[in-house]
Structures are given as structure tokens and as C-alpha cells.
């Protein structure tokens, strides 16, 4: 039996895929493309805000722009007054150019350039300072307005992390900010955690509340903490995910490819998106202590969030055209008109696992006959496979068919894209439903 991992049902995507629009776009654009559904981004922003409101917590959402470079999502941030998290001068300029105000920007990332720091300060952006020498550079900029900074904390639960300031460095940084007086606004602390552990986030957030209280004794503002992102997306059912992990092995992949199970993204998560934020807020910061929401309210501390993938759940998909099919040792190799650079898990020796959907060409009808095949890219690299797994297709793919990868807006569709072989990057198509769900309109993203 073929190993499958179906994505959660999505009736809107089903209607869209059955409308013929994707085939028209593939013909008109002449190659692979990604489509985007911005109304779902809007709904996720609203859900995160509702989670904060229901917990009685003052909070601020910054969309992690690195999760998807599409302009439409930054446009939506500007319309909704949502912040944007940027980590380069290009990202900062792009956000400003699409209407996001400077004081709605958060600047993260290690060892920022002087040009990025200067521009961020001039526009009133909030800067997460990652090192003492970076703080020195911020304080020495000499611009006409005081910089707004958070001090980024090294996470004790992840000692191998390269980010943040240790305890002694934090004391030194707070002292430097206190001595700088009105020349800096030290607004609080932040952290970055890998993984999706709810309790770990709540505990470290509670520690940052304590740091705010300590900093206030020095006369610092210290009234907000940033807990980054790490709000999981639930792609598949619990049963499907458990079955996949238990059954998967080299025979399920082209050339006997093996993967370390721990390197797979957790495609099923029992708490995800805004639900994960609710769980963090409801978690206790110590064994018998108050919840994080209670700590924040008691201390008058604002919570800053930087969700990326979680705001993009089901907000887009990636579409590739079949260019050729060959049979190989009892299964097939389907080559499409794109590369694995458009599905970033390949760069992490992993795989984007939700099943892609085959949209057969209507001009070549064929009888249903199950066919297993991996999916290869159009480059000359033997390792260029979008999907190493032998996917169970309902029919043998043919040239002119489309293959749709579901739910790829969060990091998948462009974080590692490159115009290798002079192949153009897949364009992004924004699809809106202004009148009714069955009457979509489209436009190119930029």
C-alpha cells in the first residue's frame, strides 16, 4: 500500500482547483507559479488579536516577513495596523514602501549593519539588540531621535543557540542603557526559541517579566517582552501523521533515500496558530505560580509576537506543470517545470510531506489507474527532487498536467528560491473573492 499523507480538507481550494483557473494561469504565465489567498491572512491576524483580547493581555503582532516575500501580505499589515518583523535594509524599505509605519516595525536578526540600524532608528522602529557591541553601535549612531531597543535574551533551555545576551551581558547592557538616560528607550526584552514547546515559551516569558521589573529599578521603561514566533501550523490529521511516521522507510522514497524523523517538520500539531498563543498565555510560568497572562497583567507588560507561518496557514499553494514522465523500477519519475528550490525543506535534508494534488489535463482523458512516482525538478542536478517520496497518484501523470502542493505560503514557496539555470522564479498570483467564493479574481503580486 502506498504511503500517503493527505492535507486537511480545504473546500475552497477544491473549488478553485476544479474551476479551470489554475490551468488558465499555467498557460498564460508559461511556467510554475504560486497562488496566494490574502483573506486567510486577515483571518489569522484577527484570531491572534482575539486570543490576546480574551486573555486580557495588551499585545502587538509583527508579521515575520521572512516567511513569505509577497507584497500582498505586507499590504494587509498596513491596512490592519499590524506590525512587520524585518531583518534587513531591503525588508525594512519594502515594508515602508507598502505603507507600514516605521514605529510598527520590529528589526531582528544578529549583527545588523550600521545602515540598517541608522534607518531603523530614524523611522522609529523597535530594534532587538543581540550583542553588546551592537548596543554600543546603536548608542553611538548620533541620530536626532532616541533609539527604541529590546535586549535579546539567550535562552537557557537552548544553550546551543547563537542568539541573545547571557546574564552578565544583560546586566552590562541594562547599565549602559541606564547611563544613556534619555538618549535611548530601553522598552524591554525579547527571545528567539527553536521548536514549538508551549511550556518552554511561557517559562522564559515569565523570566522576561522578572527582567522588566529589575530594569525598572534602574529607571528604564521596560514595559514589553517579545516572544518571537514558533506558533505551529497543523497541516494533517493526528492519525495520518502517526501512521506516516510509523510506516515510512527507504522503500517509500526514490533511490532508497532516508530521512531522520526528527528532522521532519511536525506536520500535525494538537495546538496550532492562535490556539498555540492561547495555550502559551494559559500556561503557568512556574509549577504553582500564576499563568503567563496573569503575570503580564500584574506587571503591566505588553506581549509582542512575531508569527510568520501561522499567519499564512492555507493562504497559498504552489503549482507546477508536468514536463515528462519515465518509469523506473516499479515506480515513476515525474519531472516538472520548476525546481526543489521552491520547496525549502530540501535545503534542510528534509521533505515537504503533505501530499501534492494532481490536476489531470482535460484534453487527455485517461482511466483511473494508481501510479506511484517521485517528483523531480527541471535542473541537471541528480538531487533536484521536489518530492523524494513515491506519491500515490490516481492516474499516471502526463505532460500538461498540473501538480499542486498545498499550503506552501509559510516559508516553503520562496525562502530558498534561486534562478538556477536562468530559470525564472515562479511568480505569485493573488486570488481574491470579492463577490462570491466561486467567482475569483486574480492579479500578479507585484
C-alpha positions as CSV (number, residue, x, y, z in Angstrom):
1,X,0.0,0.0,0.0
2,X,1.3,3.4,-1.0
3,X,2.3,5.7,1.8
4,X,0.1,8.8,1.9
5,X,-0.1,12.0,4.0
6,X,-3.2,14.0,2.9
7,X,-3.5,17.6,3.9
8,X,-6.6,18.7,5.9
9,X,-9.6,19.1,3.6
10,X,-9.9,22.6,2.1
11,X,-13.3,23.1,0.3
12,X,-12.3,26.5,-1.1
13,X,-9.1,25.1,-2.6
14,X,-11.1,22.2,-4.0
15,X,-13.4,24.6,-5.8
16,X,-10.5,26.7,-7.0
17,X,-8.7,23.6,-8.4
18,X,-11.8,22.4,-10.1
19,X,-12.6,25.8,-11.7
20,X,-10.1,25.6,-14.5
21,X,-8.4,28.9,-13.3
22,X,-5.1,27.2,-12.5
23,X,-4.9,25.7,-16.0
24,X,-5.5,29.1,-17.5
25,X,-2.9,30.7,-15.3
26,X,-0.3,28.0,-16.1
27,X,-1.0,28.6,-19.8
28,X,-0.8,32.4,-19.5
29,X,2.2,32.5,-17.3
30,X,4.1,29.8,-19.2
31,X,5.5,28.1,-16.2
32,X,5.2,27.3,-12.4
33,X,3.5,29.8,-10.1
34,X,2.3,30.2,-6.5
35,X,-1.1,31.4,-5.7
36,X,-2.0,33.4,-2.6
37,X,-5.2,33.9,-0.6
38,X,-4.9,37.1,1.4
39,X,-8.3,36.9,3.1
40,X,-6.9,33.9,5.1
41,X,-4.0,36.0,6.3
42,X,-6.6,38.6,7.5
43,X,-8.5,36.0,9.4
44,X,-5.3,34.7,11.2
45,X,-4.4,38.3,12.3
46,X,-7.9,38.6,13.7
47,X,-7.6,35.3,15.5
48,X,-4.3,36.2,17.2
49,X,-5.8,39.5,18.3
50,X,-8.8,37.8,19.7
51,X,-6.6,35.4,21.7
52,X,-4.8,38.4,23.3
53,X,-8.1,40.2,24.0
54,X,-9.8,37.2,25.5
55,X,-6.8,36.8,27.9
56,X,-7.0,40.5,28.9
57,X,-3.4,41.0,27.7
58,X,-2.2,44.0,25.8
59,X,-0.3,42.8,22.8
60,X,1.2,43.6,19.4
61,X,1.6,41.4,16.4
62,X,4.5,41.7,14.0
63,X,4.3,39.6,10.8
64,X,7.6,37.8,10.3
65,X,8.2,39.0,6.7
66,X,10.9,36.3,6.1
67,X,8.1,33.7,5.9
68,X,6.9,35.0,2.6
69,X,8.2,37.9,0.4
70,X,4.9,38.6,-1.3
71,X,3.9,42.2,-1.2
72,X,0.2,41.5,-0.6
73,X,0.8,40.3,3.0
74,X,2.7,43.5,3.9
75,X,-0.2,45.4,2.2
76,X,-2.6,43.6,4.5
77,X,-0.5,44.5,7.5
78,X,-0.6,48.2,6.6
79,X,-4.4,48.1,6.2
80,X,-4.9,46.3,9.5
81,X,-2.3,48.3,11.5
82,X,-0.4,45.1,12.1
83,X,3.4,45.3,12.6
84,X,6.1,43.7,10.5
85,X,9.2,42.0,11.7
86,X,12.2,42.7,9.3
87,X,15.9,41.7,9.4
88,X,17.5,43.6,6.5
89,X,17.5,47.0,5.0
90,X,15.7,45.6,2.0
91,X,12.9,44.2,4.1
92,X,12.6,47.4,6.1
93,X,12.4,49.5,2.9
94,X,9.9,47.2,1.3
95,X,7.6,47.4,4.4
96,X,7.8,51.2,4.5
97,X,7.1,51.3,0.8
98,X,3.9,49.3,1.2
99,X,2.5,51.7,3.9
100,X,3.7,50.2,7.2
101,X,4.6,52.9,9.6
102,X,8.2,53.0,11.0
103,X,7.0,52.6,14.6
104,X,5.1,49.5,13.5
105,X,8.4,47.7,12.5
106,X,10.5,45.4,14.6
107,X,14.1,44.8,13.5
108,X,15.6,41.5,14.5
109,X,18.5,39.3,13.4
110,X,22.1,39.2,14.5
111,X,24.9,41.7,13.9
112,X,22.8,44.3,12.0
113,X,24.6,46.6,9.6
114,X,25.1,50.3,10.6
115,X,22.9,51.3,7.6
116,X,20.0,49.1,8.9
117,X,20.4,50.4,12.4
118,X,20.5,54.0,11.4
119,X,17.5,53.7,9.1
120,X,15.5,51.8,11.8
121,X,16.2,54.5,14.4
122,X,15.3,57.3,12.1
123,X,11.9,55.7,11.3
124,X,11.2,54.9,15.0
125,X,11.4,51.1,14.6
126,X,11.9,48.8,17.6
127,X,15.3,47.1,17.5
128,X,16.1,43.8,19.2
129,X,19.7,44.1,20.2
130,X,21.5,40.8,20.0
131,X,25.0,41.7,21.4
132,X,26.9,44.2,23.5
133,X,28.9,45.6,20.5
134,X,25.6,46.1,18.7
135,X,24.2,48.1,21.6
136,X,27.4,50.2,21.5
137,X,26.8,50.9,17.8
138,X,23.2,51.8,18.4
139,X,24.1,54.2,21.2
140,X,26.8,55.8,19.1
141,X,24.7,56.5,16.0
142,X,24.1,60.1,16.9
143,X,20.8,60.5,15.2
144,X,18.3,63.1,16.3
145,X,15.8,60.7,18.0
146,X,16.5,58.1,20.7
147,X,16.6,54.5,19.5
148,X,13.9,52.1,20.7
149,X,15.5,48.9,21.8
150,X,14.7,45.5,23.3
151,X,17.5,43.4,24.8
152,X,17.5,39.9,23.3
153,X,18.0,37.2,25.9
154,X,20.0,34.0,25.3
155,X,17.5,31.1,26.0
156,X,18.8,28.9,28.9
157,X,16.8,26.0,27.7
158,X,18.7,26.1,24.4
159,X,22.3,26.7,25.4
160,X,23.5,26.0,21.8
161,X,21.6,29.0,20.4
162,X,23.8,31.6,18.9
163,X,21.3,34.4,19.7
164,X,21.0,36.7,22.7
165,X,22.8,38.1,25.7
166,X,23.8,36.0,28.8
167,X,23.1,37.1,32.4
168,X,26.2,39.1,32.9
169,X,25.9,40.7,29.4
170,X,22.3,41.6,30.3
171,X,23.4,43.4,33.5
172,X,26.1,45.3,31.5
173,X,23.6,46.2,28.8
174,X,21.0,47.4,31.2
175,X,23.6,49.5,33.0
176,X,24.7,51.1,29.7
177,X,21.1,51.9,28.8
178,X,20.5,53.5,32.3
179,X,23.6,55.6,31.9
180,X,22.5,56.7,28.4
181,X,19.3,58.3,30.0
182,X,17.1,60.0,27.5
183,X,19.4,59.1,24.6
184,X,17.8,55.6,24.5
185,X,14.4,54.0,25.1
186,X,15.0,50.5,26.5
187,X,11.5,49.2,26.1
188,X,12.0,45.6,27.3
189,X,13.4,42.2,26.4
190,X,12.9,39.5,23.7
191,X,13.9,36.0,22.9
192,X,14.0,33.5,20.0
193,X,13.3,29.9,20.6
194,X,13.5,27.0,18.2
195,X,10.7,24.5,18.2
196,X,7.1,24.7,19.3
197,X,7.2,23.9,23.1
198,X,4.4,25.8,24.8
199,X,5.6,25.5,28.3
200,X,9.2,26.4,27.4
201,X,7.9,29.7,25.9
202,X,5.7,30.5,28.9
203,X,8.5,29.9,31.4
204,X,11.0,32.0,29.5
205,X,8.4,34.7,29.0
206,X,7.9,34.8,32.8
207,X,11.6,35.2,33.3
208,X,11.5,38.2,30.9
209,X,8.7,39.8,33.0
210,X,11.1,39.5,36.0
211,X,13.8,41.2,34.0
212,X,11.4,44.1,33.2
213,X,10.8,44.6,36.9
214,X,14.5,44.5,37.5
215,X,15.2,47.0,34.7
216,X,12.5,49.5,36.1
217,X,14.5,49.8,39.3
218,X,17.3,51.3,37.1
219,X,14.8,53.8,35.7
220,X,14.3,52.0,32.4
221,X,10.9,51.8,30.6
222,X,10.9,48.0,30.3
223,X,7.2,47.5,29.7
224,X,7.1,44.9,26.9
225,X,8.5,41.5,26.0
226,X,8.9,39.8,22.7
227,X,8.5,36.0,22.5
228,X,9.1,35.7,18.7
229,X,7.2,33.2,16.6
230,X,7.0,29.4,17.0
231,X,3.3,29.0,16.6
232,X,2.9,25.7,14.8
233,X,0.7,25.1,11.7
234,X,-1.4,21.9,11.7
235,X,-1.2,20.5,8.1
236,X,-2.5,16.9,8.5
237,X,-4.6,14.9,10.9
238,X,-3.1,13.2,14.0
239,X,-4.0,9.8,12.7
240,X,-2.4,10.4,9.3
241,X,0.8,11.8,10.8
242,X,1.2,8.9,13.3
243,X,0.7,6.4,10.5
244,X,3.2,8.1,8.3
245,X,5.9,8.2,10.9
246,X,5.4,4.6,11.9
247,X,5.4,3.3,8.3
248,X,7.9,5.5,6.4
249,X,11.1,3.9,5.3
250,X,13.7,3.8,2.4
251,X,11.3,1.8,0.1
252,X,8.9,4.7,0.2
253,X,11.5,7.1,-1.3
254,X,13.3,7.4,-4.6
255,X,16.8,5.7,-4.6
256,X,16.2,4.4,-1.1
257,X,16.6,7.9,0.3
258,X,16.5,8.0,4.1
259,X,15.4,10.8,6.4
260,X,15.8,11.4,10.1
261,X,12.3,11.5,11.5
262,X,13.3,14.3,13.9
263,X,14.2,16.5,11.0
264,X,10.7,16.5,9.6
265,X,8.5,19.5,10.5
266,X,5.8,18.4,12.9
267,X,3.1,18.4,10.3
268,X,0.4,17.6,12.9
269,X,0.2,19.8,16.0
270,X,-2.6,19.5,18.6
271,X,-2.3,23.2,19.3
272,X,-1.6,25.5,16.4
273,X,-1.8,29.1,15.3
274,X,-3.8,31.4,17.6
275,X,-4.7,28.3,19.6
276,X,-1.0,27.9,20.4
277,X,-0.9,31.5,21.6
278,X,-3.9,30.8,23.9
279,X,-2.0,27.8,25.3
280,X,1.1,29.9,26.0
281,X,-0.9,32.6,27.8
282,X,-2.7,30.0,29.9
283,X,0.5,28.1,30.8
284,X,2.0,28.6,34.3
285,X,5.4,30.3,34.4
286,X,6.3,28.3,37.5
287,X,5.0,25.0,38.8
288,X,2.5,26.5,41.2
289,X,2.6,30.1,40.1
290,X,0.3,32.3,38.0
291,X,-0.3,31.9,34.3
292,X,1.6,34.0,31.9
293,X,-1.4,36.1,31.1
294,X,-1.8,36.9,34.9
295,X,1.9,37.8,35.1
296,X,1.7,40.1,32.2
297,X,-1.4,41.9,33.6
298,X,0.0,42.2,37.1
299,X,3.3,43.7,35.9
300,X,1.7,45.9,33.2
301,X,3.8,44.3,30.5
302,X,2.8,44.2,26.8
303,X,3.3,40.9,24.8
304,X,5.0,41.2,21.4
305,X,4.6,38.3,18.9
306,X,6.3,37.6,15.6
307,X,4.2,34.9,13.9
308,X,5.1,34.0,10.3
309,X,4.0,30.6,9.1
310,X,1.0,30.7,11.5
311,X,-0.4,33.8,9.7
312,X,0.0,32.1,6.3
313,X,-1.8,28.8,7.1
314,X,-3.7,27.7,3.9
315,X,-3.0,31.2,2.4
316,X,-1.3,29.8,-0.7
317,X,-0.2,26.9,-2.7
318,X,2.5,26.1,-5.4
319,X,1.6,24.9,-8.9
320,X,4.0,23.1,-11.3
321,X,3.4,21.8,-14.8
322,X,4.4,18.2,-15.7
323,X,7.1,18.2,-18.4
324,X,7.7,14.5,-18.6
325,X,7.3,11.1,-17.0
326,X,9.6,8.0,-17.0
327,X,9.2,4.6,-15.5
328,X,11.9,3.3,-13.2
329,X,12.0,0.1,-11.2
330,X,8.3,-0.2,-10.5
331,X,7.5,3.5,-10.0
332,X,7.8,6.7,-12.0
333,X,9.8,9.9,-12.1
334,X,7.7,12.9,-12.9
335,X,9.7,16.0,-14.0
336,X,8.0,19.4,-13.5
337,X,8.8,22.8,-14.8
338,X,10.4,24.1,-11.6
339,X,13.0,23.0,-9.0
340,X,13.3,21.9,-5.4
341,X,14.5,25.4,-4.6
342,X,10.8,26.3,-4.4
343,X,10.1,23.8,-1.6
344,X,12.7,24.8,1.0
345,X,12.7,21.7,3.2
346,X,15.1,20.1,0.7
347,X,17.7,22.5,1.9
348,X,17.4,21.1,5.4
349,X,17.8,17.4,4.3
350,X,14.1,17.0,4.8
351,X,11.0,17.0,2.7
352,X,7.7,18.9,2.4
353,X,5.4,16.0,3.2
354,X,1.7,16.9,2.6
355,X,0.5,15.0,-0.5
356,X,0.6,17.1,-3.7
357,X,-2.6,17.0,-5.8
358,X,-2.6,16.0,-9.5
359,X,-4.8,18.0,-11.8
360,X,-5.0,16.0,-15.0
361,X,-5.3,17.8,-18.3
362,X,-8.9,17.7,-19.6
363,X,-7.6,17.3,-23.1
364,X,-6.0,13.9,-22.3
365,X,-8.6,11.8,-20.5
366,X,-7.4,8.5,-19.1
367,X,-8.8,5.7,-17.0
368,X,-8.1,5.8,-13.3
369,X,-5.1,3.6,-12.5
370,X,-3.0,4.1,-9.4
371,X,0.6,5.2,-10.1
372,X,3.4,5.9,-7.7
373,X,6.0,8.5,-8.6
374,X,8.6,10.8,-7.1
375,X,8.6,14.4,-8.4
376,X,11.8,15.8,-9.9
377,X,12.9,19.3,-10.9
378,X,14.0,20.6,-14.3
379,X,17.6,21.2,-13.4
380,X,20.6,18.9,-14.3
381,X,21.2,18.0,-10.6
382,X,20.5,14.4,-9.7
383,X,19.5,15.6,-6.2
384,X,16.9,18.1,-7.5
385,X,13.7,16.4,-6.3
386,X,10.7,18.3,-5.1
387,X,9.4,15.1,-3.5
388,X,11.6,12.0,-3.0
389,X,8.6,10.1,-1.7
390,X,6.8,7.9,-4.2
391,X,3.5,9.8,-4.2
392,X,0.3,7.8,-4.9
393,X,-1.4,9.4,-7.9
394,X,-4.8,8.3,-9.1
395,X,-3.6,8.1,-12.7
396,X,-0.2,8.2,-14.5
397,X,0.7,11.9,-14.8
398,X,1.3,13.2,-18.4
399,X,2.8,16.3,-19.9
400,X,0.4,19.1,-19.5
401,X,-1.0,18.0,-16.1
402,X,-0.6,20.3,-13.1
403,X,0.7,19.3,-9.7
404,X,-0.4,21.4,-6.7
405,X,1.5,21.5,-3.4
406,X,-1.0,22.6,-0.7
407,X,-0.4,25.1,2.0
408,X,3.1,26.3,1.0
409,X,2.8,30.0,1.8
410,X,4.6,29.7,5.1
411,X,8.3,29.5,4.2
412,X,8.0,26.9,1.5
413,X,7.4,28.8,-1.6
414,X,10.3,31.2,-1.7
415,X,12.7,31.2,1.2
416,X,15.4,29.5,-0.8
417,X,14.4,30.2,-4.4
418,X,17.1,30.8,-7.0
419,X,17.1,31.4,-10.7
420,X,19.4,28.4,-11.2
421,X,19.9,27.6,-14.9
422,X,18.4,31.0,-15.7
423,X,15.0,29.5,-14.9
424,X,12.7,32.4,-13.9
425,X,11.4,32.4,-10.3
426,X,7.7,31.3,-10.1
427,X,5.5,34.4,-10.0
428,X,2.9,34.9,-7.3
429,X,-0.7,35.3,-8.2
430,X,-3.1,36.9,-5.7
431,X,-6.6,35.5,-5.8
432,X,-9.5,37.4,-4.2
433,X,-13.2,36.5,-3.9
434,X,-14.9,40.0,-3.9
435,X,-18.4,38.8,-4.7
436,X,-18.7,35.0,-4.1
437,X,-16.3,32.1,-3.4
438,X,-17.0,30.6,-6.8
439,X,-16.1,33.8,-8.7
440,X,-12.4,34.5,-8.0
441,X,-10.4,37.4,-9.5
442,X,-6.6,37.3,-9.8
443,X,-3.7,39.6,-10.3
444,X,0.1,39.4,-10.1
445,X,1.5,40.1,-6.7
446,X,3.9,43.0,-7.7
